[in-house]
């Protein structure tokens, strides 16, 4: 089980904030990715990152007959 993390950010005069690196890494978010907030009656606002726009690369396939017959592929 992973530990709960708490991170704080500050709203600037234009009501913007920086998403801290700790949060970006935990949610696997990058530039232009979206973060969805749900505001609960208790005034908590958990964030939902959804699937990353750049998913982790898939492992290389070894069953491709073409790559087995062509050197260097």
C-alpha positions as CSV (number, residue, x, y, z in Angstrom):
1,X,0.0,0.0,0.0
2,X,1.4,3.4,-0.9
3,X,1.6,6.2,1.6
4,X,-0.7,9.2,1.4
5,X,1.0,12.4,0.3
6,X,-0.1,15.9,1.0
7,X,1.2,18.8,-1.1
8,X,0.3,22.5,-0.9
9,X,0.1,25.1,-3.6
10,X,-0.9,28.8,-3.5
11,X,-3.4,30.7,-5.7
12,X,-1.8,33.7,-7.3
13,X,-3.6,37.0,-8.0
14,X,-5.1,35.6,-11.2
15,X,-6.5,32.5,-9.4
16,X,-3.8,30.2,-11.0
17,X,-1.6,27.7,-9.2
18,X,1.4,25.6,-10.1
19,X,0.8,21.8,-10.0
20,X,3.8,20.7,-7.9
21,X,6.3,18.2,-9.3
22,X,5.3,15.6,-6.7
23,X,1.7,15.8,-7.9
24,X,2.6,15.7,-11.6
25,X,4.8,12.7,-11.1
26,X,2.2,10.8,-8.9
27,X,-0.6,11.5,-11.5
28,X,1.7,11.1,-14.5
29,X,0.7,14.4,-15.9
30,X,2.5,16.7,-18.4
31,X,1.9,20.0,-20.1
32,X,-1.6,20.4,-21.5
33,X,-2.9,17.3,-19.7
34,X,-6.2,17.8,-17.8
35,X,-6.9,17.3,-14.1
36,X,-10.5,17.0,-13.0
37,X,-11.6,18.2,-9.6
38,X,-14.8,17.1,-7.8
39,X,-15.9,19.3,-4.9
40,X,-17.5,17.3,-2.1
41,X,-20.0,18.7,0.4
42,X,-17.2,18.5,3.0
43,X,-15.3,21.0,0.9
44,X,-12.7,18.4,-0.1
45,X,-11.7,18.4,-3.8
46,X,-10.0,15.1,-4.8
47,X,-8.3,15.3,-8.2
48,X,-8.8,12.7,-11.0
49,X,-6.1,12.6,-13.6
50,X,-7.6,10.1,-16.0
51,X,-5.4,8.2,-18.4
52,X,-2.0,9.8,-19.3
53,X,-1.8,11.3,-22.8
54,X,1.6,9.6,-23.2
55,X,1.1,6.1,-21.9
56,X,4.1,4.0,-20.9
57,X,5.6,2.2,-23.9
58,X,4.5,-1.3,-24.6
59,X,7.1,-4.1,-24.4
60,X,8.7,-5.1,-27.6
61,X,6.9,-7.9,-29.5
62,X,9.1,-11.0,-30.1
63,X,6.6,-13.0,-32.2
64,X,6.7,-10.8,-35.4
65,X,7.9,-13.1,-38.2
66,X,9.1,-10.2,-40.3
67,X,11.5,-8.8,-37.6
68,X,12.9,-12.3,-37.1
69,X,13.8,-12.7,-40.8
70,X,15.3,-9.2,-41.3
71,X,18.6,-8.5,-39.6
72,X,18.6,-5.3,-37.5
73,X,14.9,-5.2,-36.8
